[in-house]
Amino acid sequence: MYQFSRVIYRELAPYMDAHAPNHGGDPHAEVLHACECTLERLANDRHYFARPARTLFNDIRMYFPMSQQARVCQTVTRVIALAEDWLDNQPRRGYDIHGNPLQCRATTRKGSACQRMPLPRNGYCPSHQHLAETETGAEEAAELVAA
């Protein structure tokens, strides 16, 4: 994920505003930190990170002039899509990208995390597939309400 955050930063660094707001640090370092944090969260928490490109764009757009906003949005969207494709193509052997064993996203009746191996398509073990079905139903209902 390090490579993807660096690609975003390298492509956008020449276009940063010389008069960007300074929040107690170097604006270049803050943009790089925002890129790294977004891609780290994308790698570790994909199911609960709905719009990573929008989140990153909102975090860094203040460091660029208005004339470069479209370039920033396109770059962020393109590289985040490449990172998501790369993560999708990684083999699922029971471990995440940091070597930690994968666990089901559900909790047991007692409130502890389910320890079973999740299926790659949705992050739930075979016993908790009914929870994945309720998530898709809730997403469809939210889209109907928004429309």
URQUI-V222179 format. One line per field, one symbol per residue. ss: DSSP state (H for helix, E for strand, - for the rest). phi: phi as a letter, one per 30 degrees, with the letter a starting at -180 (. if undefined). Layout:
# URQUI-V222179
ss->???
phi->???
This chain:
# URQUI-V222179
ss->-HHHHHHHHHHHH--E----------HHHHHHHHHHHHHHHHHH-HHH---HHHHHHHHHHHHE-HHHHHHHHHHHHHHHHHHHHHHH------E-----E-----E-----E------------HHHHHHHHHHHHHHHHHHHHH-
phi->.edddddedddcedcdddcddccjadeddddddddddddddddcbddcbdbdddddeddcdddbdedcdddddddddddddddddddddddcbjbddcjdddbdddcdddjdddcddddddbicdedcddddddddddddddddddd
